[in-house]
Amino acid sequence: MKPRVMLAIAICLLAAGSAPAADALKKQAEWNNPQYPVMRQKLIDWMTEADPPEAQKSAISQLWPEEAPNEASAELGLRILETVAVVDADARELAVTTLATTSVAETPQFPWLADSSKPFPQWIGDNLRFQYGRWLAEQRLLDEAHQQLKDLPIDTAADPAALLFHRAVCEHYLLQKKECVATLGTLLSNQEEIAPRYLAVAKLMLADIQPLETDSLDEVARLMRDIERRLDLGRAGKRVRTQEDDVVAKLDKMIEDLEKQMQQQQQQSQGGQQGGNSTQPSSPLNDSMPAGGGGPGNIDPKKMNPGDNWGNLPPKERQEALQQISNEFPSHYRRVIEEYFRKLAREEDSK
């Protein structure tokens, strides 16, 4: 068979097989962006059932023209919020809060988002909750944001990619590794429909959190970062104190493990030296004879009290100990260890 004929057959077979392969990849996607005509029809059906005044109908019709605008899925979510704001005062307050460009002194509460007392369907309420949760995440109120976003369904979301992305951001920052990896997996299952800014950051978050190990210095650094965030927000309550105690306990354990490791290495080194020493006596010393040898008899008092507080070491020795510990880890963890010593010193001073 001629080479050109073989090449033509191969191309035909490849083309024939590419369609099923593309379909298989598409089926693996766990979400898809909603289409504008579908969302528009759902809003029309709800408006018909609710039967608002003519002025409100006219305003809503202007928000949802028959011809689909050239915009991203994020705009669909905003259109839904603006639509409900036309007919509902609470939704107007939510829109004013979440669309404002300035931060607020106190976190506004919208308890009606959690109940079913409002005269609009569940899928609309879920989209309003997303707008609130997204705004909370942007304000670094990640606990509250996660509370709003964690249970929202993606099949009725106007912007499923944004919902998954902001949920993953909360889980990543709050060190919920298992949940974060699962959320990012769902998000990245349909990369073709993810905004570039979400796609790039999502891949970075996944690569960042997968190697995270429990009780590692990396975890401690992240816990301290979260403590700083909470303190910046004026939250110095029980949770922050618990996190601080957890950080100190983890660092205590790391230092203890490091000391044990150094002792083992020292013992192994001494054992090797003794094994190679050819001056060992061939017979035991008589009990009635005093052993030879001598020494100054001076003992370092610091070695007699292993329970001394690390935070109260003299500055020079504290610096040497800090340097020895820091050499075991990347340089950007130095601040974590320094803060650990400061906390121990503060605790000792308060006794």
N, C-alpha and C positions, 0 to 999 in steps of 0.2 A: 504494500500500500504506500502511496506517495506521501512524503512528509507533510505537504500542504493539506492533504485530505485528513491525515491523522490530527493535525492541528485544528482543523475545522470541527472535527468530531469532539475533540477535547473541549473546545470552547462551547459547543452546544451543550455538552454534558455539564460543564461548569455553570452555565447560565441556568440550566434546568434545575440544578441542585441549589442554587443560591436563593431562590424564592422560598423553598421550605425552610432553609436555614434562617433566613430573615424573619419568617413567620415564627419560628421557634424562639428566637431571641425576643421578639415582640411579646410573645405569650409569657415570658419570664418576668416582664415588667409588672410590678405590683400596683402601679397606679398610672393614670393618664390625666393630662390636663383636660378639663371640661371644655366643651365647645360653646362659643358665644350663643348660637341660636338655641341651644338646649337650656342654658341658664336664663336667657331672655324669656323663653316660653314658661319656665317654672315661675318666674316673677310675675308674668302676665296672669297665670292661673291663680296665683295667690292674691294678686290685686283684684281680680274679678270676684273672688270669694269674699275678700274683706270689704269690697265696695267702698273705698274712701271717697271723700268729696271730690268734685270735678277739678278743683284747683290742684289737689294733690295728685290726681290721676295725670293731669297735664304735666306736672313737674316730673313724675316718674317716667312718663313716656319720653320726655326729653333726655332722661338718663339712659334709656334703652332704645335707641333708634333701630329701625328694622335692619339697616345695613350694618354689618359687623365692623366696628372700628379696628384699626390696626394697632393692637396693644397687647401687652403681656397679660398672663393670668392674674398677676397681682392687681391689675386694674379692675378685674371682675370682682374681686373681694371688696375693693373700695366702692365700687358701684352698688354692691349689695348693702354696705353700711350706709351710704348716702341715701339709698332708696328707703330703707327702714327709718332713717332719720327724718324723712319727710312726714311720716305718719305717726311717729312715736317720740315723745319728749325725752325718755330715758336714752333712747338710741341717739338722739341729737347730742345729749351730754357726752355720750361715749365717743361720738364722732369728733366733737370739739376737743376732747382730751387727747385722743389717739392721733389726730391729725395736726395737733399743735407742734410747733418747732421749738418751743421752750419747755424746760423741765418744770415740774411742780414741786412745791415744798412737801406736801403730804400725798401719799398714794391714794388716789380715788378708789372707792369701792363700788362695784356694780353687782350686788347680790342677786339681782333679777336674772343675770346670765345663767345662774345655776338652777333656776326653777322653770316651770312650764306655764307660768301665769300669763305670759305675753301672747297676744293673738296672732302669732306667726309660727310657721312650721319649724320643726326641730332643725332642719338643715340650715335655715336662716340663723337660728340661735347659735348653732355651732360655728358658723362663719363669723358672727359677731364676737364670740368668745376667742376666736383666733386673732381677730384684730386687737383685742384687749391683751391677750397673751403675748403677741408680737411686741406691742408697745411696752409691756412690762420687761421683756427681755432686753429691749433697747435701753431701758432705764437701769439695767443691771439688777433688777429685782427677780433673780433667777428662780428662787423657790416659788414665788407667786406665779411666775410665768409658767413654770413646769406644771404647777397645779392646774392651770387653765388648759394647757396644751396636751398633756400626757394621754388623755382618753379620747381626744377628738378623732372621729373617723376621717379617713382620707378619701373615701369614695364619694363623699358629698362636698368635699372642700372645693372652694373656688380656686384656690392656689395650693394644691397638695404639696408641691415642691417646697414652698415657703413654710408650710406647716411642719413638714418633716425636718427641714433645716433648722428652724428655731427650736424645735423639740430636741434635736441632737445637740445644739449649742448648750441648752440647759443641762442635759445629761452629761455632756463632756465636762463642763465647768464644775458640776456637783459630784464628779467622780463616780458616776453610775456607768461603769465600763460596759457591762453586759447589755444594758438597755441602749447605750449610745451606739455600740457596734451594730446592734439589730436595727436601730432607726436609720443609721447611715447606709446599711445594706439595702434597706427598702428604698431609700432615696436614690441610691446609685444604681438601682435596678432599671432605671429609665433615664439614662444620662442624656439622651437626645432632647428631652423636654425640660432640662434643668437650666436655669439661667447661668451663664458663665461664672458669675461671681459666687453663686452657691456651689457650683460644681468644684471649683478650685479649692475653696475653703473646706468643703466636705471631704475631699480626698486628703487634705492636710490633717484634718481632725482624726480621720480614721487611722492614718499612719502614726499619729501622735499618741493615741490612746491604746492601741493594740498592745504595745510592749509594756504598758504600765503594770507594775507588780505591787501587790499589797505589802505594806511595811517597808517599802523602799524609800530612799531619800528623794526620789522623784515624786512619790506620793506625798511625802512630808512637805516638799516645796509647794505643791499644788494646794495642800490644806492651808498652808500659811498664806498663800495668795487669796484663798477664799476668806480667811479671817480678815485680811486687810480690806477686802471688798466690803465685808459686813461692817467693819469699824468705820470705813469711809461713809457708809450709809447711816451711821449713828446707831448701829445695832450691836450693843455690847452685853447682850443678855446671856441666858443659860447656855444656848447653843454655842456661842462663841467661846465661852469658858470651857465647855466640854471639848471643843475642838482644840483649844490651847493645851488642855491636859493630855489629849490624845497625841498631839505633836511631841510634847515633852516625853511621854511614855515611849513613843516610837524611837526618839533620839536616844533615850536611855538604853533601850534594847540594842540599838546599833553600836553605841559606844561599848557596851558590855561584850557584844560579839567581837568587836574589833580588839578589845583587850585580851579576850580569850585566844583569838587568833595570833596575836603578838606573843603571848605566853607560850603557846604551842611551838611557834617558830623558834623562840629562844631556847626552850627545852630541847628541841631537836638539834639545834646548833651546839648546845652544851654536850648533848649525848654524843655527837659526832666527834667533838674535841676529846672527850674522855676515852672514846673508843680508840683513838689514834695515839694516846699517850703511852709511851713505853716505860715510864718511870713508876708504874704501880708497884707496891710492895709485894713480894712473893710470899710473905707469911704475916699473920695478924700480929698486932702490937700487944705486948704483955700488959695485962690489966694493971699491974702494980707500977708500971712505968708511965710517967707523964708524957703526953705527946708533945712533940716539938712544934715549932712554928709560933708565930705571933702576929699581932696586928695592932692598930691604934686603938681599937675598941670603941670607935666613934660610930654612932648609929644615926642615920638621917631621921629626924622626928617625923618628917612628912610620910615616910614609909611605914611608920608605926600606926598610922591612923588612915586606913584606906577609905573611911567614910567621909573624909573632908569634902565639903561642898565645892564642886568644880567652879561655881560662879565666884567663889571667894579666893581663888588662887591669886598670888601676886601677879601683877600685870605681865611681867616678863615670862613667867612660867605658863600663865594662861595663854599667852600668844604662842609659845612653843607647842602647847597641847593643841591649840586650835590649828596651827600650821600642820601638825602631824596628822590630825584627823582630816583636814581639808585636802591634803595631798591624795587621799584615797578617792576623792570624788571630783567631778567637774567644778571649775571655778565659780560658776554662777550659783552653786549651792552654799557658798561661803556665808552669805547673809543669813541663811536658815540656821546655820550652826552658831553664828554670832548671837542671833536673837535667843537661841536656846540658853546660852550662857547668861545673857542678861536676865532672862526670866528666872533662872535659878538664883541669881544674885538678889533679885527683887523679893523672891520668896523668903530667902534667908534674912533679909533686912526687916521683913514684916513680922518675924517671929518674936 
